[in-house]
Amino acid sequence: MNIEKWIDNGLKQLEEEFGKEKVKKAVEYIKNFEVEIPSWVFGNFGGGRFGNYTPPGFARNIFEKIDDASFVHKLTGATPRIATHILWDFSEDGISPDIKIVEKVYQYAKEKGISLGAISPTYFLTGSHRGSFTAQQKETRKRYIEQTIFGAEISKKYGNKILSLWFPDGSLYPGQIDLKENYERMKESLIESYKKIPKDVKILIEYKLFEPGTYSTTIPDWGTSYILAKSLGKNAGVLIDLGHHPHGVNIEQIVSTLIAEDMFCGFHFNTRYAADDDHAVEPNSQMARIFYELLKVNVICNKNREKNWAYMIDQASGRENRFHAILHSVDSLQISLARAVLVDIKNLKKLQQKDEIILSNRFFNNAIFLCDVRPIVYKARLEKGVPYEPINTYIESGYQKKIEKLRKT
């Protein structure tokens, strides 16, 4: 197949339906789109919750994770930052963080052409089985508060000034804990941390429907995250993880509500099939609808980066090749973004004002659901000087065979 001819023909068809300016704008948005990828997707885990399968060639340390993230960025041109977990990536013993490791990692990432992104304190390792910020033991809370402050400081100096917080705190059975006291300790610990966090570091509070607790989770939904963020201050917001919702939840409505409330927020992108964020992103219509809400208020791909929300991928590969999965996620996000850009907001408004229910839906879905925007995405990639099909290029690169040979344990 002559790919350049295929792209040109596809662009012409899209221009006939949506107009030259819209298609040109979509190409530019794809060229400007950036998303962080997680260090943990390359690490030593696999098989989901059952079995002991670990994909071959896994990264054995943070430096190999950076090697992998750097290669993904070379293939996509869209992933210049790597999100890290403090006790996974910057600790020798899994208990205490080490600034010397941070400094080495920061320099190594720079040499590899990427940088550190959001920093996540790790609240769910040794000593957290009875809670982190909600633990009854003052010493346990103190340890995790200190780690949070450390995370904010390294985020300011070495990262992108984003601190991402997710807590496993909760309970397994009714009566196990006092729900009110549990929430109050969470709030008090957050406020205590916040007082010592640099004011130019943005704090994103994540929520999760359940897991590991099966009866209660201290921060179970976006409303709780919102209340806690509001109690801290203007540089705190909500982190929306797509995998952490009940089935059928209208996530784009949550997004539009947070926008209306003028709250800075962020995303962990993934796909929810089961209980968590185990799956790569897929180019579904919900993802495009979410991007549509973000595009309307210019908090994505804004040339003034300070106005952009924080965009990260958070996924764990079970049995699939993790490079295929992360590249698939980037591809899916770009496809969804291109579809959202093509929506003619002005003409859609006219249909909405006339109360044309079905016509509004059909007009919206022409861009969001029905059109093939791969010519736009491929065109943007070629103009950026990266492969138009990154997964195929990865397969042909020999990188997988290389890491499997080098990383035998």
Secondary structure, DSSP 8 states (H G I E B T S, - for coil): --HHHHHHHHHHHHHHHH-HHHHHHHHHHHHH---BEEGGGGSS--STTSS----TT---SHHHHHHHHHHHHHHHS---EEEEEHHHHS-SSSSS--HHHHHHHHHHHHHTT-EEEEEE---SSTT-TT-STT-SSHHHHHHHHHHHHHHHHHHHHHS-SEEEE----EESSTTSS-HHHHHHHHHHHHHHHHHTS-TTSEEEEE--SSSS-SSEESS-SHHHHHHHHHHH-TTEEEEEETTSS-TT--HHHHHHHHHHTT--EEEEE-B-SSSSS-B-----HHHHHHHHHHHHTT-SS-SSGGGS-EEEE----SSS-HHHHHHHHHHHHHHHHHHHHT--HHHHHHHHHTT-HHHHHHHHHIIIII---HHHHHHHHHHHTS-SSHHHHHHHHTHHHHHHHHT--
